[in-house]
Amino acid sequence: MPNNPIGWFEIYVNDLERAKTFYETVFEVSLESIGDPNDSSIQMLAFPSDMERYGATGALVKMDHVLAGGGGTLVYFACDDCAIEEARVTAAGGSIQRPKMDIGEYGFISLVVDSEGNMIGLHSMT
């Protein structure tokens, strides 16, 4: 692959406002409303991004017939110290699946469940 393998991600949600509150609280960011010009029934809130920097961006998506919860994909969010974001999860309406753990030379991860039942990963080098 000539590029990084992930170019965009979508996290499907059932309650867009509840999910917005969760992600804005945990990551201390503001999500921006974007739309699909071909389908006004799709609601999307994009994560902030800088296309000149490493990593991919994506959005929370509320779409008819696509439900949140247990899937086969796990998205890891880059953090300076994943324990910081992990500490905000419960108060934001989520739960901690696996607290910060050492993964050797690759840093540390936490696994958490968002307010919609989606498991997400937090990754940091410290």
N, C-alpha and C positions, 0 to 999 in steps of 0.2 A: 504494500500500500504506500503510495507516495505521500499521503496526508495522514493526519491523526484519524483513527477509525470512527470516531463519533463527531458528527457535524451538527447535530441538533438532538434534543430529547423532548419528549412530552410526558408529563405525569397526569394521568387521567383522574379526575375528581368528580364526586357527586355533588358537593356543596362548594361552589367556587369561592364564596366569601369566607367560609370557614377555613378552606385550604389557604386562601390568600393571607388570612390572619396568622395561621400557623407558620408559613414560610417567611413572611415579613418579620415575625417575632423571633424565630430561631436564627435567621441569618442577618437580621437588622438591615434589610434592604427594602426598596419599594418596587413592587411589580407594576408593569405597564400594560394596559389593555391594548391588545392587537386583535385584528380580525382576519377572517378568511374571506377574501373578496368574492369567492364563488359560493359561499354558504354562510348566510347570516345566522344560522342556528348554532354555529360553533362559537363558543366563548373561550377566549384565551387571555392569559396574563403572563407576559414574558418576564424572565429574569433579566436584570441588568447585565450588559456585556460590553466588551471592548474587543472588536474583531482583530485588533493588532496584537492581542495577548494570547498566551497558551490556553487551550481548553475550549470546550463547546458551551453553547448556551441552549436554552430551551424555554418551555412554557408549561404552566398549568393549563389543562384543557378540559372543558365541560362539553360533552358531545352526546347527543341522543344515542342510545344503544351501546355505549361504551362505559362500563362501570369501573370504578376504582377498586383497589384491593388486589389481593394475591395474583401476581403475574409471574412471568418468567424473566423479568428484566430488573436489574438493580443498578440504580444510578448513584455514583459517589460524588459528593460535593467536596471540593477542595477547601480546606480550612487551614488557618495558621496553627491552631491547636484544637483538634476535634472535641476535646473535653469542654471547651467554651460553648459551642453550639449545642452539644449534648445536654449541658446544664439547663438550657432553655426549653427543651423538648416537652417535658411534662406540663409545665405551666402554659405552653402553647396548645395543649390539647392532644399531644402525642404520647408515645411511650417508648421506653428504652428496651430494645430487644437484646442487645449485647453492649455493655459499657466499653469504653475505650480499652483497646487491647493492642499490645505490641505485635507487629508483624515483621519483626527483624529489620533488615536493611531497607525495607520498603516503608517504614514509618509506623503509623498507628491508624486504627479504624474504630469507629463506633457504628453500630447498626441500630437504627431507630425506626419507629412506625409513625407516619404522619397522622393528621386528624382524619384522613380519609381511608386509612387502613393500608396504605402503600408503605412497604419497607424501602428506606433509602439508606445510603451509606454516607458517613462523614470520614474524610481522610486528611491526615496531616503528617508531616515529617517529624513533629515534636509532640 
